[in-house]
Amino acid sequence: MQMTKSIKGYVGMGIVTVVFLLIGAGFMYVGAVSSHKLDKLNTQVSALKGKQTLTRFQRERPVYSEAETAIETFMSGYLTFNNQQDFDNRRKNVKQIITNDVYENRLLFKIDKYHKVRQLALEGTYVKSDVVPQNLSNNVLTATVLATQTLNFSGQKGKDTIKSFTVTYDGALHKITKVTPEGTFQLNADSSIIS
């Protein structure tokens, strides 16, 4: 019996289809094996990372970095004011990064009941902070902070002062928990000393 052209075409197409199916199955198998190997490798890497112990510095450095940022934000809000209203609102400006104990600290946020800031046209500009760590344990950093502030009368050149604070930052709360003013340094340069 002879095969007609149409039967030959169907058989040829069937063979080609089977070959493509086998090739596709092979690609799927190789892909599945590769995916399994990749998953296994990721699991091993995760296990190795879990066994790796971080140094104390690596564990505690993020708290120090967070504390520096919070202190910078606090000092900027605390030491910068252009008028009486700005001065009176300093507490509200830093509320998000301090605990309620700091917020209610009347020694830190003294009320200017005689409105000296307005009467003297006094302005304050925060310049920078130097954070010197004293203790870092259990996600709590205690540091001495030397904050530079320029004080001036409106429209006049200012004078830099350095204010010293002891600040405690809690990394678990992500807030400053204590701010204690320690004093103010006046820096005056006298050219006669240098000559």
N, C-alpha and C positions, 0 to 999 in steps of 0.2 A: 504494500500500500504506500502510495506516495503522499507526502505532505504537501499541502497546498501552501501557496505563499502566505496566506493569512494565518495559517496555523504556525508556520515557521516564525512569523512575526510575534505571535503571542508567546511562544516558547522562549524566543530570544528576549522579549520584554520581561518575562517571568524570571529568567536567569539573571538578567541585569538587576532586577528588583531584589532578588535574593542576595546578590553580591553587595548591593548598597545597604541592605538591612544588616548583613554581617559586618560590614565596615562601620556602620553607625553603632552597632552593639559593641564593637571593639573600642570605639572612641568613648562610649559611655562607661565601659569597664575601666579603661585607663583613667578617665576623669574621676570616677568613684574612688579608685585606689589612691590617686593623688590627693583628693579631698580628705580621705581617711588619714593619709600620712601627714598632711598639713594640720589636721585636728590633733593628731597625736603629738606632733612637734609643739604646737601651742600649749597643750596640756603640760608637757615636760618643762617648757619655759616658765609657765605659771608656777609649777611646783618648785623650780629653782629659785624664782623670785621670792616665793613664800619662805624658803629656807634661808635666804640671804638676810643677815641682820644689818640694820642700819646703824651707823655710828651715832653717838649721842648728839654730836653737832648736826648731823643730817636730820635727826628726829626733831631737834629743838630749833633749828634755824628758821623754819617757817613761822614759828611764834615770834621770833625776834623781828623778822621782816614785817609781819602783820603789825607788831607793836610799833615799829618805826613809822609805818604809814598812819596808824591811828594817832600817834603822838604828833606827827606833822600836821594832821588835820585838826587835832584839838588845839595846838598852839596857834595855828593860823586863825582859827575862829575866836580863840580867847584873847589874843594879843592884837588883833586888827580891828580898828574902829575909826570912823570918820566924823562921828557926831554923837550926841548924847543917846539917841535911839539905838545906834549900833552898839554902844557900850552897854546899855541896859539889856540888850537882846543877846549878849554873848552866850549866856547859859542855854538859851533855846537853840542857838546855832550849832552847838556841839552835843545836843541831847542824845542823838542817835549813837554816839560812840562812847558814852559814859554811862555808868550805872547810876541808879537813883541816889546812892550815898554821895557820889560826887556832885550830882545835880543839885542836891540839897545843901551842899557845903557852903555855908554863909561866909566863912572866912576866905574861901577861894573866890567866890562871887560876891564880893562886898557890894552893897547897895550904895550908890552915889546919891545919898539923900539931899545933898546941897547942890547937886548938878554942877560940880566943878569942871567936868569935861566940857559942858556947854559954856560956862562962864569964862574958862581959859581958852576956849576954841582949841582944845587939845585933840590931837590925832595920834593913833598908834598904828604902826605897820609891822607886821611879822616879817622877819628876814629869813631865819633858818634855825634849826635845832641840831645840837650835837647830843646823841644818845650814848651814854656810857653805862653798859649793863653792870649791875651789882650782883644779881642772882637770877638764875633761870632754872626752875624746877617745876615739875608737874604742870607744864603749860602755862606757868605764871612767870612773867618777867618783871623784875623790879630794877629800875634804872635811875641814874641821875641824868637829868635833862638840862642842858644849858641852852636856853632859848634867847636868840637875839631879836630885839625889838627896837625900832626907830620911833622915838617920841618927838613930836614937834607941835608948835602952835600953828594954826591954820595959815598956810601961805608962807611959812618960814622953813629954813633948813632944819632938819632933825638931828638928834643926837642918839647914837646907839647905846643901848643898855643891854646887859646880859642878865637874865633872870634864871635862877637855879630852882629846880623842882625835883622832888622825888616822885616818880610815877610808877604805878603798878598796873600791868596789863594782863588780863586773863584770856589766854588763847582759846579756852573752851567757851567762854561767853562772847568772845570777840569784842570786848569792851575794856575801857580804862576803868579800873575799880578804885583807884586812889590817886589823888594829886595833892602833894604837900609843898607849898611854896617854902623855899629855904632861904632866899635872900636875893639881893640885886647887886650887881657889880657895875660901877660907873667907870668907863674907860675914857680917860682924858690923855691926849698926847701933848706934851710940852716940848716944843722944838728946842728950848734952851738946854734940855737934858742931853739931846743928841749932839749939839754943836760942841 
